[in-house]
């Protein structure tokens, strides 16, 4: 009897874990589904493709009339790219951009990355000179490099934040 109840308890726990993962990452899961749909539209071979491609070619010819070589290059590209391919590309790029923005939002709002305390020893930290890679990362997520003031710890790493409006006193008061 004990093993049956333990088995049910583990099933419920794994079901709760699955629900938590789905609730926490539903945006990312939806983005992956959109990417898969985009790949399908690129790879599928249905007759709808030729009909939609003709409509797009005629619409692009009307819109791009008089632009000279640009019209020729775009028409050549469109001649080789079907509508479902274009929609697939747009879905993939859009989903990747949305997932990137979501990951950026998560990084910017993760309290563990914003606290101005050493993650190893919980001691104080000081700003340090950034590296080239840090500056590159800052183009997407504003980060600053810090080092621990404790000589035994010697932690060095990045913290998320713009540096504007953040003070160590406000961080210490929140702890």
PLY file of the C-alpha trace (Angstrom):
ply
format ascii 1.0
element vertex 175
property float x
property float y
property float z
element edge 174
property int vertex1
property int vertex2
end_header
0.00 0.00 0.00
2.80 2.43 0.88
4.44 2.08 -2.53
1.19 2.91 -4.36
0.69 6.13 -2.38
4.36 7.06 -2.83
4.04 6.46 -6.56
0.95 8.69 -6.73
2.74 11.36 -4.70
5.71 11.31 -7.10
3.33 11.46 -10.09
1.63 14.54 -8.62
4.99 16.14 -7.86
6.25 15.58 -11.42
2.91 16.87 -12.78
3.24 20.00 -10.62
6.83 20.45 -11.82
5.67 20.14 -15.46
2.92 22.71 -14.86
5.43 25.06 -13.19
7.81 24.74 -16.12
4.99 25.34 -18.59
3.68 28.37 -16.64
7.15 29.83 -16.24
8.27 29.28 -19.81
5.02 29.35 -21.80
6.22 32.35 -23.82
9.42 30.55 -24.81
7.50 27.34 -25.61
5.10 29.32 -27.79
8.09 30.92 -29.55
9.57 27.49 -30.30
6.21 26.37 -31.73
6.18 29.44 -34.00
9.75 28.62 -35.12
8.69 25.04 -35.92
5.69 26.40 -37.87
8.03 28.68 -39.81
10.33 25.77 -40.66
7.30 23.75 -41.78
6.15 26.57 -44.07
9.62 26.74 -45.60
9.84 22.98 -46.19
6.27 22.14 -47.17
5.35 21.74 -50.85
1.64 22.63 -51.18
-0.08 24.19 -54.23
-1.09 27.23 -52.18
2.48 28.35 -52.55
2.20 29.14 -56.28
-1.06 31.06 -55.88
0.22 33.21 -53.04
3.55 33.69 -54.81
1.77 35.09 -57.86
-0.20 37.52 -55.71
2.97 38.67 -53.97
4.86 39.13 -57.27
2.06 41.25 -58.72
1.79 43.32 -55.53
5.55 43.84 -55.38
5.63 44.85 -59.05
3.02 47.54 -58.37
4.75 48.78 -55.23
8.30 48.67 -56.58
7.62 50.05 -60.09
10.15 52.73 -60.97
12.84 51.77 -58.50
15.18 50.43 -61.20
17.70 47.80 -60.17
16.26 47.42 -56.70
13.03 46.27 -58.30
14.91 43.72 -60.40
16.84 42.34 -57.40
13.76 42.14 -55.23
11.77 40.53 -58.04
14.53 37.97 -58.58
14.56 37.23 -54.86
10.79 36.93 -54.79
10.87 34.69 -57.87
12.94 32.22 -55.91
11.20 32.79 -52.58
7.63 31.67 -52.25
5.08 33.27 -49.98
5.13 30.40 -47.55
8.94 30.67 -47.43
8.70 34.39 -46.72
6.09 33.82 -44.04
8.26 31.08 -42.58
11.27 33.42 -42.48
9.20 36.16 -40.88
7.82 33.77 -38.27
11.28 32.50 -37.40
12.82 35.97 -37.17
9.85 37.29 -35.20
9.88 34.38 -32.78
13.65 34.64 -32.27
13.32 38.37 -31.60
10.48 37.77 -29.15
12.42 35.05 -27.33
15.50 37.29 -27.21
13.44 40.13 -25.72
11.93 37.75 -23.17
15.36 36.44 -22.13
16.57 40.05 -21.86
13.55 40.93 -19.72
14.18 37.92 -17.46
17.85 38.90 -17.03
16.95 42.51 -16.27
14.36 41.50 -13.67
16.24 38.65 -11.99
16.96 39.80 -8.43
19.95 37.49 -8.14
21.70 39.37 -10.95
20.86 42.87 -9.70
21.85 42.66 -6.02
25.03 44.59 -5.32
26.45 41.98 -2.95
29.00 39.27 -3.54
27.22 36.04 -4.56
29.92 33.93 -2.87
30.43 35.56 0.54
27.60 38.14 0.61
30.20 40.84 1.19
30.50 44.25 -0.39
31.53 44.74 -3.98
33.21 47.56 -5.92
33.01 48.53 -9.56
35.84 47.27 -11.74
36.89 48.09 -15.28
34.79 46.38 -17.90
36.22 44.10 -20.55
35.42 44.30 -24.25
33.00 41.39 -23.98
31.21 43.16 -21.11
30.70 46.18 -23.33
29.32 43.96 -26.07
26.90 42.31 -23.63
25.87 45.79 -22.45
24.49 46.51 -25.90
21.74 44.00 -25.13
21.55 43.91 -21.33
23.07 46.72 -19.27
25.76 45.11 -17.13
28.57 46.39 -14.94
31.64 44.49 -13.74
32.24 44.23 -10.00
34.78 42.62 -7.68
34.44 41.51 -4.07
36.10 43.63 -1.40
36.89 40.53 0.69
40.52 39.53 0.03
39.81 35.85 0.73
36.84 35.67 -1.66
38.23 37.53 -4.70
34.97 37.10 -6.70
34.73 39.04 -9.96
31.66 39.16 -12.15
28.81 41.03 -13.74
25.71 42.55 -12.21
22.69 43.73 -14.20
21.71 47.37 -13.98
22.15 50.68 -15.70
23.98 52.34 -12.85
21.47 55.19 -12.99
19.39 55.64 -9.86
20.94 52.67 -8.11
22.74 53.30 -4.89
24.41 50.92 -2.54
22.53 52.46 0.35
19.17 51.58 -1.21
20.38 48.04 -1.86
21.64 47.68 1.73
18.32 48.96 3.08
16.43 46.39 1.00
18.56 43.57 2.42
0 1
1 2
2 3
3 4
4 5
5 6
6 7
7 8
8 9
9 10
10 11
11 12
12 13
13 14
14 15
15 16
16 17
17 18
18 19
19 20
20 21
21 22
22 23
23 24
24 25
25 26
26 27
27 28
28 29
29 30
30 31
31 32
32 33
33 34
34 35
35 36
36 37
37 38
38 39
39 40
40 41
41 42
42 43
43 44
44 45
45 46
46 47
47 48
48 49
49 50
50 51
51 52
52 53
53 54
54 55
55 56
56 57
57 58
58 59
59 60
60 61
61 62
62 63
63 64
64 65
65 66
66 67
67 68
68 69
69 70
70 71
71 72
72 73
73 74
74 75
75 76
76 77
77 78
78 79
79 80
80 81
81 82
82 83
83 84
84 85
85 86
86 87
87 88
88 89
89 90
90 91
91 92
92 93
93 94
94 95
95 96
96 97
97 98
98 99
99 100
100 101
101 102
102 103
103 104
104 105
105 106
106 107
107 108
108 109
109 110
110 111
111 112
112 113
113 114
114 115
115 116
116 117
117 118
118 119
119 120
120 121
121 122
122 123
123 124
124 125
125 126
126 127
127 128
128 129
129 130
130 131
131 132
132 133
133 134
134 135
135 136
136 137
137 138
138 139
139 140
140 141
141 142
142 143
143 144
144 145
145 146
146 147
147 148
148 149
149 150
150 151
151 152
152 153
153 154
154 155
155 156
156 157
157 158
158 159
159 160
160 161
161 162
162 163
163 164
164 165
165 166
166 167
167 168
168 169
169 170
170 171
171 172
172 173
173 174
